[in-house]
Amino acid sequence: LLMGNWDYDDAEWQLIPTENIYALWTNEGERGTPAMTWDVAGPGSDRSVVMVWDGLTLTHVYTLDDEDINRQARQVDYFSKLHKVPRNRIVVDATGIGTGPSQFLRGCYAFNGGDAPKLNKDFRNFKSECSFGLADYVNDGRFGIATDTARDEIARELTFLRQWRGEA
């Protein structure tokens, strides 16, 4: 589907079929409470990403090239004021980085994917639990994306959500 390529195969155990991923840009996602997510990149790695949400609709994507966490936190604070997102509605992905970034934005929620699952103890960790929940919402058509910023990167990341099949 990307750039007219209709010849694709979903990977084995892919949680979200490719057609559902690309439907995100035409879905009318549920609107509601504003929120933000901040995926902090580690030093020397890829860019940090800030996403702004209106309920279950992604409305804005910002990439932060600056590795300095203090400056990133100031930018995230600016975006939160611009989009009227209170601190308690900002989720910081602290996996692999530690709690440092969330300490720069007091009141935000630090997401640690390696934590124990919160609702269903059958999952390996919190990240797995959230990945399956995200897949359910996307596959049910509840999410929408109202921006083309980072479209290819988002689609690629969602294709990497896979179900792990270990030995019994």
N, C-alpha and C positions, 0 to 999 in steps of 0.2 A: 504494500500500500504506500510505502514511502516513495515519493517522487514517481508515482505511477507503477511501481513494482508490485504487481498482483500475484507474483509467484513466490510464495513463502510457505514454510512449514513451521508449525509451532514445535518448540523443543519438548522432548519428553518430560513430563512432570511439571510443565510450565503452569503456574497458578492462574495466570490471566491470559486467555487466548489473545492473539495478536489483534484480531478484529475488535475485541472489547477495549484494547488499549487505544487504538486509533479512534474509536467511537467517543472517547473522552472529550475530544475537541468538538463534537457535535451534540453531546448530551447536555441537557439542562440540569445541571447539578442542583441539589437542594441548597437553598440560600438560608442564611441565618446569622449566628454569632460570628463576628470577625475573630480571626486567630492568625498566628504566624508560626512558622517553623524555621529554625536556624540550624543548618547542617554545617558544623564547623570542620574545616579541613585541617589536617595536621600540618606542622611545619614542613615545607618542602614538597607537599603533595598537591592535589588538585585544589580548585577554588572552593571557598565556602559559598553556600547557597542559602538565600532567605526567600521563603515563599509566604505569600499573603493569601489568606483564605476568607471567603464569605460563606460561612457554613461549610458545605462540602464542595464548593466551587473554588478552584484555584484561580485567582485573579491577577496576581503579579509575581514575577520571579526576578530576583536580583542576585547577581554574582559579585562576590567580594574577593578581589585579588590580593588585598593587603593581608599579610600574615600576622600582623600585630593584633592580638585579641582585644586590647583596649580600644583601638580604632574601630575594629569590627563591631564591638559592643555599642559604641557611639552611633555607628551607622544603623544598627538594628534598632536602637532606641529612637533614632530619627524616623525610620520607617514605621515604627509602632505608633508614633504620634501622628505622622502623615495619614495613616490608614485607621487611626482611632482604635488601636488594639491594646487593651490593658495588659500589663505585665503578666498577670496570672493566666493569660491566653497565649503566651509565647512558650513554645516547646523548643528546648535546645538539645540537639543530639550530642550527648556527651560521651558516646561510645568511643573508646580509644583515645580520648582527649583528657578525660577526667572531669571533675566538676568545675574546673576553672572558669570556663565561659559563662556558666549559669551564675557564678558569683559576681560577675560584672553586671548582670542584669538582675538585681534582687527582685524576688517575687515570681520569677519565671519557673517553669517546670523543666528539670533536667531528665531527659530520656536516656536510660542506660539499657541498651538492648540485651546485654548479658545478664540482667537481673532475672530472677525467677518469674515465671508467668503470673499474671495477676488474677485472671478469671478461670482459666482452664489449665490445670496442672499437667495435662497430657502433652503440652508443648515443651520443647527443650529449654526455651528461654522466652523473655518478653518480646524480643525482636521477631521470633517465629510466630508467636501469638498475634502480634500486630500485623505481620505480613499476610497471614491467612485472613484476618479481619479486613484488611485493605482489599485483598482479592475478592472477598465476598461483596463488598460495597461496589467495587468497580464492575464486577460481573453482573450485579443487579441493576446497574445503570444509575446508581445514586450519586456518583461523583461526576463532576464536569470540570473542564479546563477552559477558561475564557481568555487565554493569552497564548500566543504562538512562541513566546520567548522560551528558549531551551526545549523546544518541542522534541527534537531528535534525541536529546540527552534523557528526557523524561521517559520517552517511549523505550529507549534502550534499557534504562534502569528497571522499568517494570517487566520487561521480558526476562530479566535475571531472577525474578522471584520464582523460585522453584521448590517443589516438594522434595525433601530428601528421602531416599529409600535405602535404608540401611539393612544389614543382614539381621534376620530374626534370631 
